C-alpha cells in the first residue's frame, strides 16, 4: 500500500512539475493554440469522432453524433484537482452558450467507477463520457504533448480546432473564443 501511495505521490508531483515547466516555458501562457498546433488538426478531430467512449453507465456511445456543432471538449479526471475546480465554470458556460448551439462534453481519462462515484457527488451541466486512459492518446492528437490535465479543445461547426488549453480554463478567455463561433 505504501508503494502505491508513494507512486501516486511521485506521479502527482511529476505532473505538477510538468504543468509548471509548461507554464514557465510559455511565459505564463498555457494556451497551446498559438504555440503547438497538432500535426494534423483534421486527423485529431476525426479521431475524436471515432474514439471509443462509453456513457457513465458503461454503454458505448459515438461522439460522431456531435459533428456539425460547435463543441468544447474537456479532458479531465476525478483525481485531478484543477479539473474538478473548473467544472462549475464549465457548467455555467454550458448553460449560457447552449442557446447558441454550443455543446460542452467532458471526456473522463479515468475509470467508469471513479467517474460514476464522482458524478454522484458533483453535478455537471454537460454530458460526461468515459475514455479510460486512451483519452490521453486522444488529447495528444490535439497537441497535448505534456499529457497534462485538464485539457480543453474548442472545435467549430466545420470541425476546425479554434483553441486548445492545457490547465484550468480562464472563463473570460474561453468566452472570447466562444463568441467568435
VMD Tcl script that builds the backbone (N, CA, C; Angstrom):
set m [mol new atoms 543]
animate dup $m
set s [atomselect $m all]
$s set {name element resname resid chain x y z} {
  {N N UNK 1 A 0.826 -1.187 0.000}
  {CA C UNK 1 A 0.000 0.000 0.000}
  {C C UNK 1 A 0.880 1.264 0.000}
  {N N UNK 2 A 1.972 1.223 0.775}
  {CA C UNK 2 A 2.860 2.387 0.814}
  {C C UNK 2 A 3.493 2.648 -0.539}
  {N N UNK 3 A 3.831 1.562 -1.254}
  {CA C UNK 3 A 4.423 1.729 -2.586}
  {C C UNK 3 A 3.429 2.393 -3.535}
  {N N UNK 4 A 2.174 1.985 -3.452}
  {CA C UNK 4 A 1.150 2.576 -4.318}
  {C C UNK 4 A 0.981 4.054 -3.994}
  {N N UNK 5 A 0.900 4.380 -2.713}
  {CA C UNK 5 A 0.759 5.784 -2.314}
  {C C UNK 5 A 1.991 6.592 -2.714}
  {N N UNK 6 A 3.160 6.003 -2.549}
  {CA C UNK 6 A 4.390 6.707 -2.933}
  {C C UNK 6 A 4.421 6.916 -4.443}
  {N N UNK 7 A 4.036 5.895 -5.187}
  {CA C UNK 7 A 3.988 6.015 -6.647}
  {C C UNK 7 A 2.996 7.077 -7.086}
  {N N UNK 8 A 1.822 7.095 -6.444}
  {CA C UNK 8 A 0.818 8.106 -6.782}
  {C C UNK 8 A 1.338 9.505 -6.461}
  {N N UNK 9 A 2.017 9.653 -5.328}
  {CA C UNK 9 A 2.564 10.952 -4.949}
  {C C UNK 9 A 3.620 11.408 -5.954}
  {N N UNK 10 A 4.491 10.489 -6.369}
  {CA C UNK 10 A 5.511 10.829 -7.361}
  {C C UNK 10 A 4.846 11.256 -8.672}
  {N N UNK 11 A 3.797 10.525 -9.085}
  {CA C UNK 11 A 3.086 10.873 -10.328}
  {C C UNK 11 A 2.455 12.252 -10.235}
  {N N UNK 12 A 1.857 12.560 -9.098}
  {CA C UNK 12 A 1.221 13.873 -8.914}
  {C C UNK 12 A 2.265 14.982 -8.950}
  {N N UNK 13 A 3.373 14.779 -8.252}
  {CA C UNK 13 A 4.446 15.771 -8.238}
  {C C UNK 13 A 5.016 15.954 -9.647}
  {N N UNK 14 A 5.210 14.843 -10.372}
  {CA C UNK 14 A 5.744 14.932 -11.735}
  {C C UNK 14 A 4.780 15.673 -12.653}
  {N N UNK 15 A 3.490 15.375 -12.533}
  {CA C UNK 15 A 2.501 16.062 -13.369}
  {C C UNK 15 A 2.479 17.558 -13.042}
  {N N UNK 16 A 2.524 17.873 -11.758}
  {CA C UNK 16 A 2.553 19.281 -11.365}
  {C C UNK 16 A 3.801 19.980 -11.861}
  {N N UNK 17 A 4.933 19.285 -11.775}
  {CA C UNK 17 A 6.185 19.857 -12.288}
  {C C UNK 17 A 6.115 20.090 -13.785}
  {N N UNK 18 A 5.517 19.152 -14.497}
  {CA C UNK 18 A 5.345 19.315 -15.945}
  {C C UNK 18 A 4.470 20.498 -16.274}
  {N N UNK 19 A 3.389 20.665 -15.521}
  {CA C UNK 19 A 2.489 21.806 -15.743}
  {C C UNK 19 A 3.231 23.116 -15.454}
  {N N UNK 20 A 4.017 23.143 -14.355}
  {CA C UNK 20 A 4.762 24.358 -14.024}
  {C C UNK 20 A 5.822 24.659 -15.082}
  {N N UNK 21 A 6.497 23.613 -15.556}
  {CA C UNK 21 A 7.506 23.812 -16.600}
  {C C UNK 21 A 6.859 24.344 -17.870}
  {N N UNK 22 A 5.710 23.788 -18.234}
  {CA C UNK 22 A 4.994 24.266 -19.409}
  {C C UNK 22 A 4.595 25.731 -19.225}
  {N N UNK 23 A 4.108 26.056 -18.038}
  {CA C UNK 23 A 3.700 27.432 -17.740}
  {C C UNK 23 A 4.907 28.368 -17.867}
  {N N UNK 24 A 6.034 27.958 -17.299}
  {CA C UNK 24 A 7.239 28.784 -17.334}
  {C C UNK 24 A 7.763 28.916 -18.758}
  {N N UNK 25 A 7.843 27.793 -19.493}
  {CA C UNK 25 A 8.370 27.824 -20.861}
  {C C UNK 25 A 7.508 28.648 -21.801}
  {N N UNK 26 A 6.227 28.729 -21.527}
  {CA C UNK 26 A 5.325 29.506 -22.375}
  {C C UNK 26 A 5.118 30.919 -21.849}
  {N N UNK 27 A 5.987 31.361 -20.995}
  {CA C UNK 27 A 5.913 32.729 -20.486}
  {C C UNK 27 A 4.647 33.007 -19.703}
  {N N UNK 28 A 4.144 31.992 -18.994}
  {CA C UNK 28 A 2.937 32.170 -18.203}
  {C C UNK 28 A 1.667 31.936 -18.994}
  {N N UNK 29 A 1.794 31.627 -20.273}
  {CA C UNK 29 A 0.617 31.404 -21.108}
  {C C UNK 29 A 0.531 29.931 -21.453}
  {N N UNK 30 A -0.463 29.230 -20.894}
  {CA C UNK 30 A -0.633 27.811 -21.161}
  {C C UNK 30 A -1.438 27.562 -22.419}
  {N N UNK 31 A -1.862 28.597 -23.078}
  {CA C UNK 31 A -2.665 28.445 -24.298}
  {C C UNK 31 A -1.804 27.776 -25.353}
  {N N UNK 32 A -2.238 26.622 -25.835}
  {CA C UNK 32 A -1.459 25.882 -26.806}
  {C C UNK 32 A -1.839 26.209 -28.236}
  {N N UNK 33 A -2.939 26.869 -28.457}
  {CA C UNK 33 A -3.422 27.089 -29.819}
  {C C UNK 33 A -2.384 27.808 -30.663}
  {N N UNK 34 A -1.677 28.730 -30.064}
  {CA C UNK 34 A -0.715 29.503 -30.812}
  {C C UNK 34 A 0.673 28.864 -30.770}
  {N N UNK 35 A 0.929 28.078 -29.739}
  {CA C UNK 35 A 2.269 27.534 -29.551}
  {C C UNK 35 A 2.467 26.205 -30.262}
  {N N UNK 36 A 1.482 25.325 -30.234}
  {CA C UNK 36 A 1.707 23.980 -30.769}
  {C C UNK 36 A 0.430 23.407 -31.357}
  {N N UNK 37 A 0.145 23.745 -32.595}
  {CA C UNK 37 A -0.989 23.125 -33.278}
  {C C UNK 37 A -0.625 21.676 -33.543}
  {N N UNK 38 A -1.572 20.768 -33.418}
  {CA C UNK 38 A -1.261 19.381 -33.728}
  {C C UNK 38 A -0.864 19.230 -35.194}
  {N N UNK 39 A -0.106 18.180 -35.490}
  {CA C UNK 39 A 0.388 17.961 -36.851}
  {C C UNK 39 A -0.754 17.952 -37.854}
  {N N UNK 40 A -1.844 17.317 -37.521}
  {CA C UNK 40 A -2.992 17.283 -38.414}
  {C C UNK 40 A -4.248 17.498 -37.588}
  {N N UNK 41 A -4.729 18.733 -37.603}
  {CA C UNK 41 A -5.926 19.056 -36.835}
  {C C UNK 41 A -7.111 18.231 -37.328}
  {N N UNK 42 A -7.195 18.047 -38.640}
  {CA C UNK 42 A -8.309 17.267 -39.193}
  {C C UNK 42 A -8.256 15.830 -38.679}
  {N N UNK 43 A -7.049 15.265 -38.613}
  {CA C UNK 43 A -6.877 13.909 -38.108}
  {C C UNK 43 A -7.307 13.804 -36.649}
  {N N UNK 44 A -6.952 14.800 -35.848}
  {CA C UNK 44 A -7.328 14.791 -34.431}
  {C C UNK 44 A -8.847 14.820 -34.279}
  {N N UNK 45 A -9.507 15.664 -35.049}
  {CA C UNK 45 A -10.971 15.759 -34.968}
  {C C UNK 45 A -11.596 14.443 -35.432}
  {N N UNK 46 A -11.058 13.849 -36.491}
  {CA C UNK 46 A -11.569 12.553 -36.951}
  {C C UNK 46 A -11.373 11.470 -35.898}
  {N N UNK 47 A -10.248 11.526 -35.171}
  {CA C UNK 47 A -10.031 10.573 -34.076}
  {C C UNK 47 A -11.075 10.760 -32.986}
  {N N UNK 48 A -11.446 12.012 -32.734}
  {CA C UNK 48 A -12.477 12.292 -31.730}
  {C C UNK 48 A -13.788 11.632 -32.140}
  {N N UNK 49 A -14.172 11.801 -33.415}
  {CA C UNK 49 A -15.451 11.243 -33.876}
  {C C UNK 49 A -15.475 9.719 -33.765}
  {N N UNK 50 A -14.322 9.086 -33.917}
  {CA C UNK 50 A -14.297 7.620 -33.894}
  {C C UNK 50 A -13.790 7.040 -32.567}
  {N N UNK 51 A -13.511 7.898 -31.598}
  {CA C UNK 51 A -12.957 7.435 -30.317}
  {C C UNK 51 A -13.939 6.505 -29.602}
  {N N UNK 52 A -13.421 5.412 -29.047}
  {CA C UNK 52 A -14.293 4.530 -28.270}
  {C C UNK 52 A -14.588 5.164 -26.907}
  {N N UNK 53 A -15.828 5.554 -26.707}
  {CA C UNK 53 A -16.247 6.141 -25.430}
  {C C UNK 53 A -17.494 5.408 -24.947}
  {N N UNK 54 A -17.712 5.511 -23.652}
  {CA C UNK 54 A -18.951 4.989 -23.079}
  {C C UNK 54 A -19.600 6.096 -22.278}
  {N N UNK 55 A -20.909 5.971 -22.064}
  {CA C UNK 55 A -21.542 6.908 -21.160}
  {C C UNK 55 A -21.211 6.456 -19.735}
  {N N UNK 56 A -21.671 7.174 -18.747}
  {CA C UNK 56 A -21.293 6.845 -17.371}
  {C C UNK 56 A -21.913 5.538 -16.898}
  {N N UNK 57 A -22.895 5.020 -17.642}
  {CA C UNK 57 A -23.484 3.724 -17.310}
  {C C UNK 57 A -22.772 2.570 -18.009}
  {N N UNK 58 A -21.693 2.881 -18.752}
  {CA C UNK 58 A -20.916 1.843 -19.409}
  {C C UNK 58 A -21.403 1.451 -20.794}
  {N N UNK 59 A -22.391 2.160 -21.325}
  {CA C UNK 59 A -22.907 1.842 -22.655}
  {C C UNK 59 A -22.087 2.580 -23.723}
  {N N UNK 60 A -21.690 1.875 -24.794}
  {CA C UNK 60 A -20.914 2.526 -25.860}
  {C C UNK 60 A -21.691 3.686 -26.486}
  {N N UNK 61 A -20.994 4.752 -26.768}
  {CA C UNK 61 A -21.579 5.947 -27.393}
  {C C UNK 61 A -20.685 6.354 -28.559}
  {N N UNK 62 A -21.204 7.226 -29.411}
  {CA C UNK 62 A -20.416 7.755 -30.517}
  {C C UNK 62 A -20.432 9.276 -30.476}
  {N N UNK 63 A -19.253 9.855 -30.425}
  {CA C UNK 63 A -19.156 11.310 -30.438}
  {C C UNK 63 A -19.431 11.880 -31.821}
  {N N UNK 64 A -19.486 11.017 -32.832}
  {CA C UNK 64 A -19.757 11.490 -34.196}
  {C C UNK 64 A -21.138 12.130 -34.307}
  {N N UNK 65 A -22.014 11.848 -33.352}
  {CA C UNK 65 A -23.330 12.489 -33.336}
  {C C UNK 65 A -23.219 13.999 -33.136}
  {N N UNK 66 A -22.060 14.452 -32.669}
  {CA C UNK 66 A -21.853 15.878 -32.402}
  {C C UNK 66 A -21.262 16.622 -33.598}
  {N N UNK 67 A -20.959 15.896 -34.679}
  {CA C UNK 67 A -20.420 16.538 -35.883}
  {C C UNK 67 A -21.366 17.637 -36.337}
  {N N UNK 68 A -20.763 18.720 -36.819}
  {CA C UNK 68 A -21.560 19.815 -37.351}
  {C C UNK 68 A -22.022 20.808 -36.304}
  {N N UNK 69 A -21.613 20.605 -35.061}
  {CA C UNK 69 A -21.965 21.523 -33.976}
  {C C UNK 69 A -20.690 22.074 -33.348}
  {N N UNK 70 A -20.714 23.345 -32.918}
  {CA C UNK 70 A -19.560 23.845 -32.160}
  {C C UNK 70 A -19.453 23.050 -30.859}
  {N N UNK 71 A -18.223 22.742 -30.470}
  {CA C UNK 71 A -18.008 21.821 -29.368}
  {C C UNK 71 A -16.860 22.282 -28.483}
  {N N UNK 72 A -17.050 22.151 -27.182}
  {CA C UNK 72 A -15.978 22.362 -26.211}
  {C C UNK 72 A -15.737 21.002 -25.568}
  {N N UNK 73 A -14.545 20.452 -25.793}
  {CA C UNK 73 A -14.190 19.137 -25.270}
  {C C UNK 73 A -13.209 19.339 -24.123}
  {N N UNK 74 A -13.591 18.842 -22.956}
  {CA C UNK 74 A -12.754 18.990 -21.769}
  {C C UNK 74 A -12.288 17.616 -21.308}
  {N N UNK 75 A -10.964 17.385 -21.400}
  {CA C UNK 75 A -10.364 16.150 -20.900}
  {C C UNK 75 A -10.091 16.362 -19.410}
  {N N UNK 76 A -10.524 15.431 -18.588}
  {CA C UNK 76 A -10.420 15.593 -17.137}
  {C C UNK 76 A -10.321 14.227 -16.465}
  {N N UNK 77 A -10.095 14.237 -15.162}
  {CA C UNK 77 A -10.119 13.019 -14.347}
  {C C UNK 77 A -10.610 13.385 -12.950}
  {N N UNK 78 A -11.234 12.428 -12.292}
  {CA C UNK 78 A -11.804 12.691 -10.965}
  {C C UNK 78 A -10.725 12.986 -9.929}
  {N N UNK 79 A -9.508 12.495 -10.158}
  {CA C UNK 79 A -8.411 12.691 -9.209}
  {C C UNK 79 A -7.616 13.973 -9.478}
  {N N UNK 80 A -8.014 14.721 -10.508}
  {CA C UNK 80 A -7.294 15.932 -10.922}
  {C C UNK 80 A -7.944 17.162 -10.279}
  {N N UNK 81 A -7.270 17.732 -9.291}
  {CA C UNK 81 A -7.810 18.891 -8.574}
  {C C UNK 81 A -8.204 20.049 -9.471}
  {N N UNK 82 A -7.329 20.520 -10.365}
  {CA C UNK 82 A -7.707 21.627 -11.244}
  {C C UNK 82 A -8.896 21.294 -12.150}
  {N N UNK 83 A -9.023 20.016 -12.536}
  {CA C UNK 83 A -10.163 19.601 -13.367}
  {C C UNK 83 A -11.462 19.815 -12.606}
  {N N UNK 84 A -11.461 19.352 -11.366}
  {CA C UNK 84 A -12.656 19.450 -10.529}
  {C C UNK 84 A -12.980 20.916 -10.244}
  {N N UNK 85 A -11.950 21.731 -10.012}
  {CA C UNK 85 A -12.152 23.150 -9.709}
  {C C UNK 85 A -12.809 23.910 -10.857}
  {N N UNK 86 A -12.509 23.524 -12.110}
  {CA C UNK 86 A -13.051 24.277 -13.240}
  {C C UNK 86 A -14.441 23.811 -13.678}
  {N N UNK 87 A -14.910 22.696 -13.160}
  {CA C UNK 87 A -16.194 22.157 -13.602}
  {C C UNK 87 A -17.384 23.087 -13.364}
  {N N UNK 88 A -17.471 23.775 -12.243}
  {CA C UNK 88 A -18.595 24.707 -12.090}
  {C C UNK 88 A -18.586 25.815 -13.154}
  {N N UNK 89 A -17.419 26.324 -13.505}
  {CA C UNK 89 A -17.326 27.359 -14.548}
  {C C UNK 89 A -17.733 26.782 -15.901}
  {N N UNK 90 A -17.294 25.567 -16.205}
  {CA C UNK 90 A -17.677 24.930 -17.458}
  {C C UNK 90 A -19.188 24.705 -17.507}
  {N N UNK 91 A -19.767 24.315 -16.385}
  {CA C UNK 91 A -21.225 24.114 -16.325}
  {C C UNK 91 A -21.969 25.423 -16.561}
  {N N UNK 92 A -21.490 26.506 -15.944}
  {CA C UNK 92 A -22.130 27.820 -16.151}
  {C C UNK 92 A -22.046 28.221 -17.619}
  {N N UNK 93 A -20.865 28.034 -18.224}
  {CA C UNK 93 A -20.699 28.393 -19.629}
  {C C UNK 93 A -21.566 27.515 -20.533}
  {N N UNK 94 A -21.714 26.239 -20.201}
  {CA C UNK 94 A -22.593 25.366 -20.998}
  {C C UNK 94 A -24.019 25.902 -20.978}
  {N N UNK 95 A -24.493 26.261 -19.799}
  {CA C UNK 95 A -25.864 26.793 -19.702}
  {C C UNK 95 A -25.996 28.097 -20.494}
  {N N UNK 96 A -24.970 28.940 -20.430}
  {CA C UNK 96 A -25.011 30.226 -21.125}
  {C C UNK 96 A -24.954 30.064 -22.643}
  {N N UNK 97 A -24.125 29.143 -23.131}
  {CA C UNK 97 A -23.900 29.025 -24.571}
  {C C UNK 97 A -24.752 27.950 -25.245}
  {N N UNK 98 A -25.537 27.218 -24.483}
  {CA C UNK 98 A -26.403 26.189 -25.079}
  {C C UNK 98 A -27.369 26.816 -26.082}
  {N N UNK 99 A -27.860 28.022 -25.770}
  {CA C UNK 99 A -28.815 28.682 -26.677}
  {C C UNK 99 A -28.161 29.073 -28.007}
  {N N UNK 100 A -26.812 29.113 -28.049}
  {CA C UNK 100 A -26.093 29.385 -29.297}
  {C C UNK 100 A -25.732 28.086 -30.012}
  {N N UNK 101 A -26.161 26.958 -29.457}
  {CA C UNK 101 A -25.891 25.672 -30.083}
  {C C UNK 101 A -24.527 25.098 -29.770}
  {N N UNK 102 A -23.836 25.665 -28.801}
  {CA C UNK 102 A -22.504 25.170 -28.429}
  {C C UNK 102 A -22.663 24.089 -27.363}
  {N N UNK 103 A -22.065 22.935 -27.622}
  {CA C UNK 103 A -22.164 21.803 -26.713}
  {C C UNK 103 A -20.834 21.567 -26.012}
  {N N UNK 104 A -20.877 21.451 -24.705}
  {CA C UNK 104 A -19.712 21.087 -23.910}
  {C C UNK 104 A -19.775 19.577 -23.677}
  {N N UNK 105 A -18.612 18.934 -23.642}
  {CA C UNK 105 A -18.511 17.498 -23.406}
  {C C UNK 105 A -17.308 17.263 -22.510}
  {N N UNK 106 A -17.487 16.452 -21.492}
  {CA C UNK 106 A -16.373 16.052 -20.640}
  {C C UNK 106 A -15.923 14.652 -21.013}
  {N N UNK 107 A -14.629 14.480 -21.258}
  {CA C UNK 107 A -14.064 13.163 -21.551}
  {C C UNK 107 A -13.198 12.741 -20.371}
  {N N UNK 108 A -13.707 11.802 -19.614}
  {CA C UNK 108 A -13.026 11.346 -18.410}
  {C C UNK 108 A -11.897 10.386 -18.723}
  {N N UNK 109 A -10.679 10.823 -18.445}
  {CA C UNK 109 A -9.487 9.988 -18.607}
  {C C UNK 109 A -9.318 9.272 -17.267}
  {N N UNK 110 A -10.206 8.338 -17.029}
  {CA C UNK 110 A -10.366 7.748 -15.711}
  {C C UNK 110 A -11.187 6.466 -15.874}
  {N N UNK 111 A -11.408 5.755 -14.790}
  {CA C UNK 111 A -12.246 4.549 -14.844}
  {C C UNK 111 A -13.714 4.933 -14.724}
  {N N UNK 112 A -14.580 4.083 -15.254}
  {CA C UNK 112 A -16.010 4.372 -15.165}
  {C C UNK 112 A -16.483 4.386 -13.717}
  {N N UNK 113 A -15.915 3.551 -12.866}
  {CA C UNK 113 A -16.316 3.526 -11.455}
  {C C UNK 113 A -15.958 4.832 -10.762}
  {N N UNK 114 A -14.745 5.354 -11.019}
  {CA C UNK 114 A -14.343 6.626 -10.415}
  {C C UNK 114 A -15.248 7.760 -10.883}
  {N N UNK 115 A -15.569 7.758 -12.175}
  {CA C UNK 115 A -16.409 8.829 -12.730}
  {C C UNK 115 A -17.823 8.731 -12.189}
  {N N UNK 116 A -18.366 7.530 -12.097}
  {CA C UNK 116 A -19.708 7.357 -11.538}
  {C C UNK 116 A -19.768 7.872 -10.108}
  {N N UNK 117 A -18.783 7.490 -9.299}
  {CA C UNK 117 A -18.752 7.933 -7.896}
  {C C UNK 117 A -18.626 9.451 -7.821}
  {N N UNK 118 A -17.787 10.023 -8.669}
  {CA C UNK 118 A -17.585 11.469 -8.678}
  {C C UNK 118 A -18.881 12.193 -9.038}
  {N N UNK 119 A -19.565 11.724 -10.075}
  {CA C UNK 119 A -20.776 12.415 -10.547}
  {C C UNK 119 A -21.957 12.265 -9.591}
  {N N UNK 120 A -21.881 11.318 -8.659}
  {CA C UNK 120 A -22.907 11.244 -7.618}
  {C C UNK 120 A -22.756 12.387 -6.625}
  {N N UNK 121 A -21.535 12.895 -6.496}
  {CA C UNK 121 A -21.256 13.993 -5.557}
  {C C UNK 121 A -21.327 15.356 -6.234}
  {N N UNK 122 A -20.880 15.419 -7.488}
  {CA C UNK 122 A -20.776 16.694 -8.205}
  {C C UNK 122 A -21.664 16.645 -9.447}
  {N N UNK 123 A -22.591 17.580 -9.555}
  {CA C UNK 123 A -23.475 17.640 -10.718}
  {C C UNK 123 A -22.833 18.517 -11.792}
  {N N UNK 124 A -22.887 18.035 -13.023}
  {CA C UNK 124 A -22.284 18.719 -14.156}
  {C C UNK 124 A -23.386 18.957 -15.194}
  {N N UNK 125 A -23.380 20.137 -15.833}
  {CA C UNK 125 A -24.448 20.536 -16.753}
  {C C UNK 125 A -24.200 20.112 -18.198}
  {N N UNK 126 A -23.262 19.222 -18.427}
  {CA C UNK 126 A -22.952 18.767 -19.780}
  {C C UNK 126 A -22.663 17.275 -19.724}
  {N N UNK 127 A -22.766 16.590 -20.876}
  {CA C UNK 127 A -22.550 15.141 -20.875}
  {C C UNK 127 A -21.096 14.779 -20.578}
  {N N UNK 128 A -20.958 13.699 -19.833}
  {CA C UNK 128 A -19.646 13.159 -19.488}
  {C C UNK 128 A -19.542 11.775 -20.118}
  {N N UNK 129 A -18.428 11.534 -20.780}
  {CA C UNK 129 A -18.149 10.234 -21.368}
  {C C UNK 129 A -16.855 9.708 -20.777}
  {N N UNK 130 A -16.718 8.396 -20.765}
  {CA C UNK 130 A -15.526 7.741 -20.224}
  {C C UNK 130 A -14.644 7.307 -21.387}
  {N N UNK 131 A -13.387 7.741 -21.363}
  {CA C UNK 131 A -12.425 7.320 -22.382}
  {C C UNK 131 A -11.404 6.359 -21.805}
  {N N UNK 132 A -11.358 6.252 -20.487}
  {CA C UNK 132 A -10.286 5.479 -19.880}
  {C C UNK 132 A -8.974 6.181 -20.171}
  {N N UNK 133 A -7.896 5.473 -20.048}
  {CA C UNK 133 A -6.605 6.117 -20.236}
  {C C UNK 133 A -6.263 6.306 -21.712}
  {N N UNK 134 A -7.081 5.747 -22.616}
  {CA C UNK 134 A -6.933 6.014 -24.041}
  {C C UNK 134 A -7.235 7.471 -24.368}
  {N N UNK 135 A -7.931 8.146 -23.475}
  {CA C UNK 135 A -8.222 9.570 -23.660}
  {C C UNK 135 A -6.956 10.409 -23.687}
  {N N UNK 136 A -5.911 9.937 -23.017}
  {CA C UNK 136 A -4.641 10.668 -23.029}
  {C C UNK 136 A -4.047 10.672 -24.439}
  {N N UNK 137 A -4.187 9.555 -25.159}
  {CA C UNK 137 A -3.703 9.499 -26.545}
  {C C UNK 137 A -4.507 10.439 -27.433}
  {N N UNK 138 A -5.800 10.485 -27.199}
  {CA C UNK 138 A -6.655 11.391 -27.970}
  {C C UNK 138 A -6.267 12.848 -27.695}
  {N N UNK 139 A -6.015 13.189 -26.441}
  {CA C UNK 139 A -5.591 14.551 -26.097}
  {C C UNK 139 A -4.252 14.884 -26.766}
  {N N UNK 140 A -3.343 13.910 -26.841}
  {CA C UNK 140 A -2.065 14.128 -27.522}
  {C C UNK 140 A -2.279 14.448 -29.003}
  {N N UNK 141 A -3.265 13.796 -29.619}
  {CA C UNK 141 A -3.559 14.063 -31.034}
  {C C UNK 141 A -3.947 15.528 -31.244}
  {N N UNK 142 A -4.504 16.155 -30.204}
  {CA C UNK 142 A -4.880 17.566 -30.267}
  {C C UNK 142 A -3.740 18.496 -29.873}
  {N N UNK 143 A -2.556 17.946 -29.619}
  {CA C UNK 143 A -1.396 18.772 -29.315}
  {C C UNK 143 A -0.984 18.801 -27.859}
  {N N UNK 144 A -1.630 18.012 -27.013}
  {CA C UNK 144 A -1.288 17.984 -25.598}
  {C C UNK 144 A -0.098 17.038 -25.387}
  {N N UNK 145 A 1.073 17.482 -25.831}
  {CA C UNK 145 A 2.262 16.643 -25.740}
  {C C UNK 145 A 2.715 16.425 -24.297}
  {N N UNK 146 A 2.334 17.326 -23.402}
  {CA C UNK 146 A 2.698 17.175 -21.996}
  {C C UNK 146 A 1.870 16.085 -21.317}
  {N N UNK 147 A 0.707 15.778 -21.884}
  {CA C UNK 147 A -0.157 14.762 -21.290}
  {C C UNK 147 A -0.825 15.213 -20.011}
  {N N UNK 148 A -0.857 16.533 -19.752}
  {CA C UNK 148 A -1.447 17.051 -18.523}
  {C C UNK 148 A -2.949 17.207 -18.614}
  {N N UNK 149 A -3.554 17.349 -17.455}
  {CA C UNK 149 A -4.986 17.597 -17.322}
  {C C UNK 149 A -5.191 18.766 -16.373}
  {N N UNK 150 A -6.260 19.505 -16.544}
  {CA C UNK 150 A -7.264 19.429 -17.596}
  {C C UNK 150 A -6.718 19.954 -18.923}
  {N N UNK 151 A -7.391 19.554 -19.988}
  {CA C UNK 151 A -7.033 19.980 -21.335}
  {C C UNK 151 A -8.339 20.211 -22.081}
  {N N UNK 152 A -8.482 21.401 -22.653}
  {CA C UNK 152 A -9.742 21.786 -23.287}
  {C C UNK 152 A -9.498 22.170 -24.737}
  {N N UNK 153 A -10.393 21.689 -25.603}
  {CA C UNK 153 A -10.312 21.936 -27.041}
  {C C UNK 153 A -11.636 22.544 -27.495}
  {N N UNK 154 A -11.564 23.625 -28.273}
  {CA C UNK 154 A -12.767 24.219 -28.868}
  {C C UNK 154 A -12.729 23.912 -30.360}
  {N N UNK 155 A -13.806 23.297 -30.844}
  {CA C UNK 155 A -13.931 22.902 -32.253}
  {C C UNK 155 A -15.154 23.607 -32.823}
  {N N UNK 156 A -14.995 24.253 -33.976}
  {CA C UNK 156 A -16.149 24.940 -34.564}
  {C C UNK 156 A -17.029 23.947 -35.326}
  {N N UNK 157 A -18.150 24.431 -35.846}
  {CA C UNK 157 A -19.132 23.573 -36.512}
  {C C UNK 157 A -18.571 22.905 -37.764}
  {N N UNK 158 A -17.520 23.477 -38.347}
  {CA C UNK 158 A -16.907 22.890 -39.547}
  {C C UNK 158 A -15.822 21.870 -39.206}
  {N N UNK 159 A -15.576 21.664 -37.918}
  {CA C UNK 159 A -14.570 20.696 -37.499}
  {C C UNK 159 A -13.175 21.273 -37.371}
  {N N UNK 160 A -13.065 22.603 -37.359}
  {CA C UNK 160 A -11.768 23.259 -37.194}
  {C C UNK 160 A -11.477 23.485 -35.719}
  {N N UNK 161 A -10.247 23.226 -35.321}
  {CA C UNK 161 A -9.842 23.487 -33.942}
  {C C UNK 161 A -9.626 24.987 -33.807}
  {N N UNK 162 A -10.371 25.608 -32.902}
  {CA C UNK 162 A -10.263 27.055 -32.700}
  {C C UNK 162 A -9.307 27.412 -31.581}
  {N N UNK 163 A -9.217 26.551 -30.567}
  {CA C UNK 163 A -8.241 26.792 -29.493}
  {C C UNK 163 A -8.049 25.517 -28.694}
  {N N UNK 164 A -6.899 25.452 -28.032}
  {CA C UNK 164 A -6.621 24.392 -27.072}
  {C C UNK 164 A -6.040 25.050 -25.835}
  {N N UNK 165 A -6.269 24.426 -24.709}
  {CA C UNK 165 A -5.792 24.998 -23.445}
  {C C UNK 165 A -5.368 23.877 -22.511}
  {N N UNK 166 A -4.112 23.882 -22.123}
  {CA C UNK 166 A -3.625 22.962 -21.107}
  {C C UNK 166 A -3.700 23.686 -19.773}
  {N N UNK 167 A -4.328 23.081 -18.802}
  {CA C UNK 167 A -4.525 23.711 -17.497}
  {C C UNK 167 A -5.940 24.240 -17.393}
  {N N UNK 168 A -6.223 24.812 -16.234}
  {CA C UNK 168 A -7.575 25.323 -15.996}
  {C C UNK 168 A -7.937 26.406 -16.997}
  {N N UNK 169 A -9.197 26.388 -17.401}
  {CA C UNK 169 A -9.676 27.413 -18.315}
  {C C UNK 169 A -9.762 28.753 -17.600}
  {N N UNK 170 A -9.642 29.806 -18.361}
  {CA C UNK 170 A -9.961 31.150 -17.896}
  {C C UNK 170 A -11.308 31.448 -18.544}
  {N N UNK 171 A -12.390 31.536 -17.750}
  {CA C UNK 171 A -13.714 31.724 -18.343}
  {C C UNK 171 A -13.793 32.900 -19.317}
  {N N UNK 172 A -13.101 34.001 -19.015}
  {CA C UNK 172 A -13.143 35.164 -19.913}
  {C C UNK 172 A -12.503 34.834 -21.261}
  {N N UNK 173 A -11.356 34.157 -21.234}
  {CA C UNK 173 A -10.690 33.765 -22.481}
  {C C UNK 173 A -11.555 32.806 -23.281}
  {N N UNK 174 A -12.136 31.836 -22.594}
  {CA C UNK 174 A -12.968 30.853 -23.283}
  {C C UNK 174 A -14.197 31.534 -23.887}
  {N N UNK 175 A -14.780 32.473 -23.170}
  {CA C UNK 175 A -15.949 33.204 -23.704}
  {C C UNK 175 A -15.574 33.975 -24.972}
  {N N UNK 176 A -14.374 34.576 -25.001}
  {CA C UNK 176 A -13.939 35.298 -26.185}
  {C C UNK 176 A -13.883 34.370 -27.397}
  {N N UNK 177 A -13.364 33.159 -27.187}
  {CA C UNK 177 A -13.308 32.175 -28.270}
  {C C UNK 177 A -14.715 31.754 -28.676}
  {N N UNK 178 A -15.556 31.474 -27.696}
  {CA C UNK 178 A -16.902 31.007 -27.991}
  {C C UNK 178 A -17.738 32.081 -28.703}
  {N N UNK 179 A -17.477 33.325 -28.378}
  {CA C UNK 179 A -18.234 34.409 -29.015}
  {C C UNK 179 A -17.908 34.556 -30.507}
  {N N UNK 180 A -16.798 33.968 -30.944}
  {CA C UNK 180 A -16.441 34.034 -32.364}
  {C C UNK 180 A -17.023 32.878 -33.169}
  {N N UNK 181 A -17.625 31.924 -32.496}
  {CA C UNK 181 A -18.163 30.745 -33.208}
  {C C UNK 181 A -19.499 31.068 -33.861}
}
mol reanalyze $m
mol bondsrecalc $m
mol representation Tube
mol addrep $m
